[in-house]
């Protein structure tokens, strides 16, 4: 038998119900290289993310991981379980960084379905509204974000 990963990558509109929670796996340990490269590629040269000496005298005492990297990881972790079949991401909202993330931390994610609704203009699609949360290896919440994406309805 041939298995096609596309069949189980993400969901159709009908697969989502408010209150459903998806625990995303695997987690990702953030390395110094991940953080440094991401910060430089995105031109975020804030010393918080790239200057160990500067941070040795900061309240955290060590380099902080770029918050946009943490956001990207949590969204990316959610894709196979939620928006893998999406036609488009429509909106990101209410991103909160609830705790520091340091190089060497491992991030895990989960997403909860908040709302689903058919589109007004395209009867073959629907909008899914989710809240995704990121946790470190100690189970401490470090990030919460909400987003909406457009997915097809299940083929007839």
Long-range contacts (C-beta under 8 A, 24 or more apart in sequence): 9-80, 9-84, 9-85, 10-79, 10-80, 10-81, 10-82, 10-83, 10-84, 10-85, 10-86, 10-151, 11-81, 11-82, 11-84, 11-85, 11-151, 12-85, 12-151, 12-152, 12-153, 12-154, 13-116, 13-118, 13-125, 13-126, 13-128, 13-151, 13-152, 13-153, 13-154, 14-153, 14-154, 15-154, 16-82, 16-113, 16-116, 16-128, 16-151, 17-113, 17-116, 18-113, 18-114, 18-115, 18-116, 19-112, 19-113, 20-112, 20-113, 21-110, 21-111, 21-112, 21-113, 22-78, 22-81, 22-82, 22-110, 22-111, 22-112, 23-108, 23-110, 24-77, 24-78, 24-80, 24-81, 24-108, 24-109, 24-110, 24-111, 25-108, 27-77, 27-106, 27-107, 27-108, 27-109, 27-137, 28-73, 28-77, 28-106, 28-107, 29-104, 29-105, 29-106, 29-107, 30-65, 30-69, 30-70, 30-73, 30-101, 30-103, 30-104, 30-105, 30-106, 30-107, 31-103, 31-104, 32-63, 32-103, 34-65, 34-69, 34-103, 35-63, 35-65, 35-66, 35-69, 35-103, 38-66, 38-68, 38-69, 38-72, 39-66, 39-69, 42-66, 42-68, 44-68, 60-100, 60-102, 62-102, 62-103, 63-102, 63-103, 64-100, 64-101, 64-102, 65-101, 65-102, 65-103, 65-105, 67-97, 67-101, 67-143, 70-97, 70-101, 70-107, 70-134, 70-142, 70-143, 71-95, 71-143, 71-145, 73-107, 73-109, 73-134, 74-107, 74-109, 74-132, 74-133, 74-134, 74-143, 74-145, 75-132, 75-145, 75-147, 77-107, 77-108, 77-109, 77-132, 78-109, 78-111, 78-130, 78-132, 81-111, 82-111, 82-128, 82-130, 82-149, 83-128, 83-149, 83-151, 85-151, 85-152, 86-149, 86-150, 86-151, 87-125, 87-149, 87-150, 87-151, 87-152, 88-149, 88-150, 89-147, 89-148, 89-149, 89-150, 90-127, 90-147, 90-148, 90-149, 90-150, 91-147, 91-148, 92-145, 92-146, 92-147, 93-145, 93-146, 93-147, 93-148, 94-144, 94-145, 94-146, 95-143, 95-144, 95-145, 96-143, 96-144, 96-145, 97-142, 97-143, 98-141, 98-142, 98-143, 98-144, 99-136, 99-140, 99-141, 99-142, 100-142, 101-136, 101-142, 101-143, 105-136, 105-137, 105-142, 106-136, 106-137, 107-134, 107-135, 107-136, 107-142, 108-134, 108-135, 108-136, 108-137, 109-133, 109-134, 109-135, 110-135, 114-146, 118-153, 119-150, 123-153, 124-152, 124-153, 125-150, 125-151, 125-152, 125-153, 126-150, 126-151, 126-153, 127-151
